Amino acid sequence: MTELVETAQIYRVDLGARSYDIHIEPGCLTRLGEAMGQLFVAPTRCMIISNVTIAPLYMDQVRSALGQAGWQVTDCILPDGECYKNMDSFSLIMDALMDARLSRNEPVLALGGGVVGDMTGFAAACYRRGVPFIQIPTTVLAQVDSSVGGKTAINHPHGKNMIGAFYQPKLVWIDPLVLTTLDVRQIRAGLGEAIKYGLIRDVAFFDWMQQHITDASRLDAAVLAQMIYHCCRHKAEVVMADETEQGMRALLNLGHTFGHAIESMTHYVTFLHGEGVAMGTLMAARLSEQLGYAPMGIEDRILDCYQQAGLPTHIPQFSADAWLDAMGHDKKNIGSQIRYVLLRDIGDAFVAGDVEPAAIRALIDSYE
């Protein structure tokens, strides 16, 4: 974890016929047309899905790169925010695809963060029973996590990502330079997801993140490239072992059961996803200590790292009944059993399906 790499890095996600590359390189956005030419026999038509924040920044650049390679480009621009990751926005995408009459072999490109990527992937999975799609992530969170692995979804008032599909992209094209237009809150939220990989399976990476968190926050190019590559590699390794989350892929949900509940209970407008995951991870760490799975002090180590990253660490106050109801809608549950990803130590996560509601009530009470 000591060598910093500034050149292009490529990681192959090996899923047989659904394999694809993750390409990470500063400035590569201008060469997207060349990459598309290697994926498709001949340039035809494509559609870019983006939002009102990202489109003014990067749509012309992507259109130009594609146009120079012979692509005819249409687009669909969505409102920005987690609260718009819903059926209404999904319908806007489907209407645009229908109006454009894209054929089954013509790709859809997701230009944006995790919300755009998730919705575009789900629309691509549904339209004509599946069209190719490409991820062009523009946030830290999307570059280190959500653009890889083929989880696509929209939210429902009863729960986050409850309507979706496993549907892999044809390419993940990551240009760290686009992160320079992010506000500091978005950067910090993405760092929360990056830290997660150290917590679940790589203590050395957790230590590295602590050492480089300031440089990452300042968007140091070499540090970002290294961080993104290691996160994508970890994500890809887990996905290759368990594509549809039948086992170990559930470990990637550390902090998500509590975090999704926080997002849901605050109606997706108060916290960014990475912020919810960070707070949820602190709750999972405290629960791990209270149940005797992890040694005391784990929560404090994680808290210190999150505070260095500038992430929120104060847990919102809701009743235990509200917490249990919100988590009861989590898509990872089996029957009525809520599943939690807990820690034995930094770098050692596991799935616990036998946590009693009384333990959750005690956890919630500990924050009063």
Secondary structure by P-SEA (a helix, b strand, c coil): cccccccbbbbbbcccccccccccccccccaaaaaaaaaccccccbbbbbcaaaaaccaaaaaaaaaaacccccbbbbbbccccccaaaaaaaaaaaaaacccccbbbbbcccaaaaaaaaaaaaccccbbbbbbbccccccccccccccccccccccccccccccccccbbbbcccccccccaaaaaaaaaaaacccccccaaaaaaaaacaaaaaaccaaaaaaaaaaaaaaaaaaaaacccccccccccccaaaaaaaaaaaaccccccaaaaaaaaaaaaaaaaaaacccccaaaaaaaaaaaaaccccbbbbbcaaaaaaaacccccccccbbbbbccccccbbbbbccccaaaaaaaaaaac
